[in-house]
Amino acid sequence: MPDLIYEENAGRGAGKTICGVDEVGRGPLAGPVIAAAAIIPPTGLPPEIEAQIRDSKKLSEKKREFLFPHLTQHCVFAVAQASVEEIDRINILQASLRAMGRAIEGLSLPPDHALIDGNQTPKGLSCASTTIIKGDDKSLSIAVASIIAKVTRDRLMKELALAHPGYGWEKNAGYGTAAHLEALRTLGPTIWHRDSFAPVSQSRRLTG
């Protein structure tokens, strides 16, 4: 279970403001990459809510949707994205880092320290930072950010699915499922597809 050990080591108990940062959407063939930054208040989260927090990938959609309003009510948070155009221009890793940096800088309460999921730090941060591999399993702040980012992106992909039916985004969130790949072959790619991803570029050549 994620806890506050990393936050305490970064100075949370001494009054420093610590945020956790995570992104979602590096793997899909379509849609932006979304990042969230979250600050757990000094008083903590309600125990009954904290006990349910996990890496967003380990929670059901129903559980994530249940937790989302509680987390956004109690935490200071910011959400940011990097567009499909940016993903294609600078690559998905750099776009993910850019989205995380934007989320951190978008917080209404400037953090003293950012705990970042992964092993790379966004450029140009205005605060100190620590990278944590599999941080969404270890840091409560990062796990909170992962849930906020995941729910935000899933909701966005469901909205985009209404405008672009047939690809199954309301279920697959843009990931390359068999149904999504088949739709790429028959319908061709949309403006929301990432041309720098091989299945998309191949389908664009085939469909013209």
Phi, psi and omega in degrees: 000138176293148179219194185254018182298314180296322178296317179295319179296333179274358174111013181302317181293340179267008176097003178283151180267119184243131176245151171254146185226135176211161177233160175219143177107023177286328187271336185297159177273347185218153176092162179286167169265135185245136176235152175225147172238138185221139177243117176282132184296156180305331179280354179083183177263158173306132184307323182290335176276314180303323183295342183261356186281130176219173166310132186303330181292342182263005180247149175288161177301320179299318180292318179299317180294327177294316184286328188309306182295329177293317182292318181287338177284319187268335186256150164281129184213162174215146178239140179216169181216164166240134189285167175301320179299318179294318179303314181290330185276320187243359180087159189293324179296310181295325177294321178296317178296321179296317179297319179295318177299319179295322179296316179299312182290342180275354180295137179288339176248107184299126181281152172276334185208138178246130173261119190246127177292132179112200183233014178227147183254135174301149181283147170075024178293146179267011179221167175292161182208158175224130175268143182225112177293131186056040183297334180290348173267347190244319184257129180295321180296318179293319178299319176300314179299323182295322179292315180299316180294317182296313180297317180299314182289319179300319179295319179299315181294328176293323176294316180295329179297329179294325180276338182228072182290158175107340182266348178076023182298334180294342178248321186259356178055024177094356179289160186278062176289167179301319180295321179294316180296321178295320178295324176300320181291323185267324184260337185082169183280158177256180176292345181267357178277148183269107183295338180281356177264131190307312181301329180285312181297324178293318181291327179293322177293323182286325184264355178080000000 
